[in-house]
Amino acid sequence: MAANPLSGSTGSDSTGSEGTLRWGVVATGRIAHRVTRDLACLEGAELYAVSSRSRGSAEAFAEEHGFAVSYHDGPSGTGYQRLFSDPKVDVVYVATPHAQHFEVARAALEAGKHVLCEKPLTINAGEARELVRLAGERGLFLMEAVWTRFLPATRRALELTGGGEIGVVRWVQADLGFPAAYDPADRLWDPAAGGGALLDLAVYPLTWAIAALGFPSGLTARGHLNQDGVDVQNALTLEYPEGAAAQLTSSLQAAGPGTATISGTTGWIRTGSPLYNPRTLEICGPDGNIRVEEFAEDTEGFIHELRETARCIRAGLQESPLMPWNETVQVMELLDEARQQLGLRYLNDEQARSTTGAS
């Protein structure tokens, strides 16, 4: 089994009280609202600036969440460009649709801002490598916001598997799906926005497989594309040395239990649903008895990735040991391979070849 890529220690789960970090939020959609509600609970965080394409959206978001200033598109530039030009902004959270992540995160880094960017970090591995290069060159913090990696239930599951609670892990099964009504104007169904089940949902089953088994030696992807070339359902099989395997599904057509099961030689662990934010773990050890561990939260759960971002910035780290750059790039490489097998193409792929030299 490959080394557990999520087992790095962050020390204390507290940022301390040294200095206030002034946050900027780019975009005002559903995920921005959810994350910002947790950001308001983060110690040492100031909700300083928000940007949107429209003045109305920016001002309404700022008023609802208590931001000091808001920016929107205008003659002097886009809303996010104006936000990045504000010297008071220390760190930005990027919550735009997938296909805009690269452009916006790159502009933030070029402006000298630390960046927490929604998953997937980019559309393809070429873009991810370019952001990593730029962050390294500028001495800035950059992290993909895969919030599941930082949750107490996830950390506990890895503690149990690492301690041999279920023996040697040999198999992981994980699924995530829901029936989404077709709407070509919605980002989920828009190929220009990076829509589809793979980039939007598959990262969560992948998180559990990689946590338990590491990165695979082989990948097989099967799925179905709709008339717009967007994947509506897919199944990934990850292969490992000595026969270990993971079977992962994501779907915009069907509802599933939304759980992950880690199976070892002497027992198993099953997450509660949804697997991206589980509040319970079922653990079955060698004696065959099942116990349940519960994880209470005062916030929605985004607080943990936000706290890690603040901790790293204050510590002078450019990347988190729980979400290091090389693993973000490796996951994007897996998704690139899956998309190639599925026949899934995006405009960003061609742009990456011409601007970053990606193959």
N, C-alpha and C positions, 0 to 999 in steps of 0.2 A: 504493500500500500504506500502511496506517495505521502510525503510529509504533509501534515495538516497545515494549509496555508493561512488559516484563521486563528492560529494559536498564539500569536504574538501578544505579549503583555503590555498593557498601557499603564500599569501602576494604578494609582488612585483614579476613581471615576469622578473626580471633581476638578474643576478648572481653577479653584482657588479664587481669591478676591483681588488679584493684581490687575488693575487696569480694566477699563471698559472697552469692549470691542463694538464698534459701530457697524451695523449690518445694513447692506443693501439687498433688496429682493428684486429680481428681474422676472417680470410677468405676473399676472394676477388671476390665473386660472384656479381650478379646484385644488390642485396639489399645493399651490402657493399659499392658499388660505389655510390648509391643514397644517403645513409645516410652520407657518408663521404663528399659529396659535400656540404651538410648542415652543417656538423661539421666544415668545413673550414670557415664558416660564424659565428661560435659561439665565442662570446667574451671570452677572457681568456682561449682559448683552443689551445694547441700545438699538431699538427699532428706529433706524435713522432715515433711510430713503427707499423708495419703491419706484419702479419704472413700468410703463405700459405703452403700447402703441397709441392708445387714446387717452386724452386728458381726463375724460369722465371716469374711466376705469382706474386710472392711477390715483385720482383724488378720492374716489370712493373707497379704495383699498386702504389708502393712507388714513382716512378718517376712521374706518372700521377698526383698524389694528393699532392706531396711535403712532404712525410714522411722522417724523418731523417734517419731511419734504417729499414731494412727488415729482416725477419727471415723465414727459410724454414726447412722442415724435413731433418735430417741428422744424422750422427753417434752420435751426442751429444743429440739427442732427437727430438721430433716433433717441428714444427715451433712455435706452441703456447706455448709449454713448455719453449722454449728458450726465447720467448717474456715475459712470466711471470717471468722468472729469471732475467730480466733486472730491476735493482732497480730504474731506472728513470721513469718507467711506473707507473702512478697513478691510472688510470681507464681504463677498457677494454670494448669494444663493441664487443659482440659475434654475428657473422652473419653466422654461419655454418648451414647446414641442421638440421631440428628439432631433429633428433635422436641423434645428437652429442652435443646438448645444455647442457645436464646434465654433461657429462664428462668434457667438456671444462670449463663451468662455475664453476664447483666444483674445478677444478685444479687452476683456477684464484683465487678463494676465499682462497684456501689452501696456495697460494703464497702471500696472503695479498693484493690483488688488489680489488678495487671496481668494480662492474659489472653492465653493462647494457646489457641485453640479448634479442635477437629478440624473438618475439612471435612465437609459444607458449613457455613459459619459459622452459618447459620440455615436454616429451611425456605423462606423467601421474602424478597424484597427489602425489604418493609416492616419485617420484623424486623431485617434487616441494617442498614438506615438508622438504626433506633432505637439499636442497639448503638454504631454509629459516633458518633451524636449524644451519647450518654451518655459514651463514652470521651473525646471531645473536651471535653465540659463538665467532666469530672472530672480532666483532665490525665493520663490513664492510657494505657499501651500496650495495644493490641489488635491481634491478628493471626489470620487464618485459617490453619490448619495444612495448607496444600497443599504437602507436603514435596517434591514433584517440582520445584517452582520453584527450589529451592535446591541441587539436586544438581549435582555437577561435570559430568556428562554434559549436563545441560540448559544450564548456563552455557556450555559449550564449543560446543554446537550453535548457540546464539544468537550467540556470537562469530564463528562461521564464516559464518552467514547475514548478519550485520551487516557482515562484511568482504567480502561479494560472492563468497564461495567458489563458490556455485552460481548466481550471477546474481540476477535478480529472482524472488522467490518468487511462484508463481502457483497452486499447488495443495498442499493438505495432506490426507493420509488417515491416520486413526488409529482403532484399535478396541480394545475391552477387553471380554472376556466369558468366562464359565465356566458350566457347567451346575450350578445350585444346586438341591439337592433341596427340593421344596416343604415348608415347615413354617410354618404360620400363627403359631406362637409365636416364631419367629425374627424379629429386627428387620428382616432383608432383605425379609420377606414381610408385615410388619405395617404397614398404612397409618397407624395411630396413631403409629408410631415414625418415619414418613417413609421407609418401605421402598421398594424398587424400583431398577431399573437406572439411572435418570436421576440421582438425587441421590447414589447410592452410587458409581457408576462413571464417569459421563459427564464429570465434572470433569477426569479425566486426559486423554482425547482433546481436550477443550476447551483444556486448558493448552497443549498443543502447537500447536493451531490459532491461539490468541491470541498465543502467543509469536512465531510466524512471520509472521502476517498482521495482527495487531491485532484490534480488535473489528469485527464485521461490520455491513454496512448492512441485511442481511436474514437471516431464519432460517426454515427450513421443518423441521417435526418430524413424523415418522411413527413409529408404534409400535403395540404391542399391550398391552392391559390384561387382567389375569386376573379371575376371578370376585370377587375382593376389591377391585378397583379399583386394583391395584398394577401398574405398568408392568414387564413382563418382558423387553421388548426395544424398542429405539428406534434410529432413524437420524436424525441431524441434518445438514442441509445449510446451510452458512454462505455467504452471498453478499457479494461485495466489489465496489467500483467497478472498472471496466475489466475485469470478467470473472473475477477471481481467485475461488477457491472452496475450501471445506473440506468433506469428507465424513467424518462421525464416527458410529461405531456403538458401542452398549453393550448387553450381553445377560446375562440370568440363565438363558438356555436353551441357549446354544451356546458352545463353546470357540473362540477365535480366536487368531491369532498374537500379539496384544497388542503391536503395534508402531506407531510413527508414522513416516510418510514425508513429508519436506518436499521438494517438487519446485520447482526454479527453471528459469530460461531456459537455464542452461548446465550443470546437474547436479542432484544430489539427495543428501539425507542420510536415512538410515534408522536408527532406534534399535534397540537390542537389546530383547529381551523379558524382563520386562514393561516397557511404556513408562512406568509410574509410577516405576520404579527401574532404569533401564537402566545396564548396566555396560560397554556397547560402543556405538560409533557407526560405521556404514559411510558413507563419503563418496566420492561419485563426482563428479569435477570435469570441466572442459571436455575434458580429454584422454581421458575414458572409462575411466580406470583407477580401480579401487576400492581404497581403503585402509581399514583398521580401526584405530580408536583405542580403547584400553581404559582403564577407570577403576576402580582398586582401592579397596576400602573396608575399614577396620578395624571398622566398625560396620554396622548394618543400613542406615543412610542417613538416619535421622531427626535425627542429630546436627547436620546443617547448618541445619535450621529452628530447632532449639533454640539453636544458637550465635548465629544471627541475632537471635532473641528477646532473649537475654542482652546482645548487643552494643547493640541499640537501647535497651533499658532503661537500661544504664549510660551511654549517650550522651544520655539525656534525650529520646529520640524517642518519639512516640506511635504512629507507624506505620512500617513497613519500606518502603524504596524498592523492594524486590523484591516486596512483597505489599501495596501501598497500599490504603487503604480504598475509594477510588473504584472500583478494579478488582474488589474483592470484591463490591461492590454491583452493578456492571455485569454480572458473571457471574451473580449471582442474578437479575437482570432477564432475562437470556437464558434461564435455566432456568425462570423464571415464564412467559415467552412459549412455551417448548417445552411446558410442562405445560398451558397453555391450549389449545394445538393438539391435544395428546394427550387432553384431557379428564380430566386427572389433578388431583384435589383432595385437600387435607389439612385436618385440623381447625385447624391453626395459621393457615391462611389467614383463616378467620373471626375467630379470636382477634386476629390482627394488625389487621384492620379495626376491631375494637372498642377495642383498647388503644393503637394507634399512629396511627390515622387513615389507614392505608395503603389505597390504592384497589385 
